[in-house]
Amino acid sequence: MELAAELRRALDGVCAAGAPEVRENGEWIAALDGMQYEVRPQGEAALLHLWSGQQSLVRRVVSVAEESRERVVVEVARFGHARLARLEFVAAAPREPRFVDRAQFSGRLRQILTDHFPDETVVSLAASADLRHSISGSYTRGLTHRGSEAFAVLGASPNEDGATIDGILTFGLIWLQHTRDRAKRHSVSGLRLFLPRGKASVISHRLNALAAPQEVELYEYDPLYWRVRRVALSDAGNLATWIVLRREIEQAIAAALPIAERIRLLAPDAIRIGVAPGTQEVTVRFRGLEIARWRLGAMWFGLGDHQDVLIPEKWPAMQTLVRQLDVRRHPLASDTKHRLYRAQPERWLETMVAGDPARIDARLDPGQVYTQVPAFSSGDRGIIDLLAATRDGRLAVIELKASEDIHLVMQAVDYWLRVRWHHDRDDFRRFGYFPDTPLKSKPPLLYLVAPGFRFHPATDIVLRYLSPEIEVSRISLAENWRRGLKVVFRQ
């Protein structure tokens, strides 16, 4: 009875400022974040019951080793263990909710692996970032083994956003290669990815681009009951992609053309007229930066959210905006740090490549370049896609990036797969694209275009796992590409 009272008093003290962190043998038990407790006497010992919304823990306490307002340490006996363990309760500043969520998921993933692969041993699980090897802390990564065979593991918490979920294959391949490079006693056979239920369609689709898709096992788990099912490669489902009839785009441009053309003539070398991907809204862009948009029968102009209808009285403001951009967004602008110079660099690069694709490859036909065709349900994905054709009729996907992006390859592959899917169905010809070029049946070429120092170091790792069917050319541009496209390296 005395130990139970002592333990209750000690825990009341350390919990006075809020629920403390619980650590067993130095390891933080994330699933007990926000824990509650109950103490009951058990002979000369005390029975301690801890619980939270994620986990319940019962330990037999044999002594209170340390006690203060900030920290309580007790020695506990665990069933099946001869040695006593140390349970710590530490008053600590609340951890970031995302950090707690990922740490709690690590515990869940360990249980999933133990239950689903009972004949394998979980060697390690970690949720911290390893920046040196380009490994993200957004996922729980680990390694399991059975005999001499091992598997790399990567899982995403059910509370991660869509971009993190879709990025898991990139980091999975990096983690797989890292485990293979370090393997000594085991042969790492493949990669296992774990995603929340209903979130695997993009990854399942992208697996079709790998040279050995059977090396990657894809699993979905139920966040409520934590049941797991394996996703078959054939379960890619319907593609969230479509093609807009070319004549519909031309009709939309024709409706806006009288006023759009008047704007274009303010700076004919810099302003381009186009259509927003997946819509029939006509855009007017100054070196890639949108300055006006035709929608609902009216032309709206301005930058960002500050837009007005372009009525005759507003025309001087339109002229002032173009003059300002002609100074601030000029290739030879003196202030290269100005926000208008640096805004939307991919869009600026897009206009330059679309205007002269032969700079990228002399085989590309300057008269056969389209922007973001087919369209995605998610709209602008933060990366520019150009669809072109060579002079002899080979389709070509051109991916542009002006800044470093570790997901460049997988996003490009995603688009390449969709282009091939439509190409196999002759959709481009049927929808009015490439009318003067008979397209060859070969798979599309793929160009990755970025300034030379903007390719992520992990790009080579991801590329080595792609199918040889995907012919990739990596095009490195000079860093001052705004002054003119100059290829400094091809691979």
C-alpha positions, 0 to 999 in steps of 0.5 A, a space after each residue: 500500500 505504501 508503494 502505491 501511495 508513493 507512486 500516485 503522489 509522484 505521478 500527480 506531481 509530475 503531471 501537474 503541468 500536463 501529461 508527461 512523456 513516457 519513456 521505457 528504457 530510454 525510448 519514447 512511447 509515442 502512443 502514450 502521448 496525452 496518457 492517463 493512469 491508474 495505480 492499484 496496490 499489489 502486495 508490496 508492489 503496485 500495478 500501474 495502468 497507463 492508457 491513451 487513445 492509441 495504446 494501453 500499457 500495464 506494468 508491475 512497479 517494484 520501486 520508485 527510483 527517482 522523484 522530482 517535479 520534472 521527472 519520475 523514474 520507476 523500476 518495473 517488472 515485465 512478463 517474460 523478462 528477467 531483468 527489470 525495466 525503467 519507466 520514465 515520466 518526464 515533464 517536457 514541452 509538447 511536441 509538434 502534433 505532426 511529429 507525434 503522429 509520425 512517431 505513433 504511426 511507427 509503432 503501428 507499422 511495427 505491429 503491422 509488420 509483426 502481424 502480417 509477416 510473422 516469420 520475419 524480424 523487424 531489424 529497424 524502424 525510424 521516422 527521422 530525416 537523413 538529409 545526407 542520403 536524401 531520406 525524408 522524415 515524413 515516412 517511417 522507414 525500416 528493414 525486415 529480414 528472414 534468413 538471408 533475405 531482407 526487405 526495405 520498408 516505407 510507410 506513410 501515416 494516415 494524416 499525411 497530405 496528398 503530396 507526401 502520399 504521392 511522393 512515397 515511391 521516390 523516397 522508397 526507391 532511394 531507401 531501397 538503394 540505400 539499404 542495398 548499398 549498406 547490406 552485408 549479411 542480407 540480400 535486400 530483395 525489394 521494397 514494401 510500401 504502406 499507404 492508407 486505404 484508398 491512397 495507392 492509385 497514383 503509386 500503383 500507376 507509377 509502378 508500371 514505369 519500373 524495370 522490375 515492378 515486382 520488386 515493389 510490394 504495395 499495401 494499403 491499411 485501414 486506419 481504423 482497424 489496421 487491417 492490411 491488404 496487398 494492392 495488385 499491380 493490375 489495380 491501377 484503376 481509371 486514370 484521372 486524365 483527359 484530353 480537351 478537343 483541340 477545336 474547343 480550345 481554338 473556339 475559346 481563344 477565338 472568343 477572347 481573341 479581339 481583346 487578348 490580341 490587343 493586349 499581346 500587341 503591347 509587347 508582342 515578343 513577351 506576351 503569349 495567349 493560351 488556355 488554362 489546363 483542363 479549362 476553356 479559360 483563356 490566359 494572357 501571360 507575360 513571359 509566363 506570368 499570368 496578367 489577364 484571363 478571359 472567363 465568363 465572357 469578360 477579360 480580367 487583368 492584374 497580378 495574383 488576387 488583385 484583378 479587375 475587369 478590363 473595361 475601356 477606362 481600365 486600359 491605361 492601367 493595363 498598359 502601365 502593368 505591361 510597361 512595369 513587367 517589361 522593365 522588371 521581367 526582362 532577361 537583362 533586368 538589372 534587379 534579378 532579385 525583384 519579385 516580378 523577375 523571380 515569379 513563376 520561373 517554370 512558366 517563363 522557362 516554358 515559354 522559351 522552350 515552347 517557342 524554340 524546342 530545337 534548342 533542347 533537341 534539334 529533332 523536335 518540331 517547333 510547330 508541334 508543341 502543346 502545353 499540359 495535354 492531356 490535363 490532370 484532375 488536379 490541375 497545375 501540379 507545380 511542374 510544367 509538361 510540354 507535349 511535342 513531336 519530333 520531325 519524323 513523328 515521335 511523341 516527346 514529353 518535356 518536363 521543365 523545372 527551374 528549381 531543385 525537386 526530388 520528385 522530378 523523375 516520378 512526376 515526369 514518369 507519371 505524365 509519360 505514362 498518361 501520354 503513352 496511354 492516350 497514344 496507344 488509343 490514338 486519342 491525340 489524332 482523334 482530338 485534333 492534335 498533331 494534325 500534320 504529323 503522322 505519329 509513330 507507334 513507338 513510346 514517347 521520348 522523355 526529356 528532363 530539362 532544368 538548369 544544370 545545378 537544379 537537378 537533385 542529387 538523387 535523380 540518378 538513383 530514381 532513373 536507374 529503376 525505370 524501365 528501358 522502354 522509357 528513353 530519358 534525356 536529361 538536359 542541363 541548361 546554363 544557370 542564366 537561362 532567362 537570357 537565352 537557352 544554352 544546353 551545357 550538358 546532355 545525358 
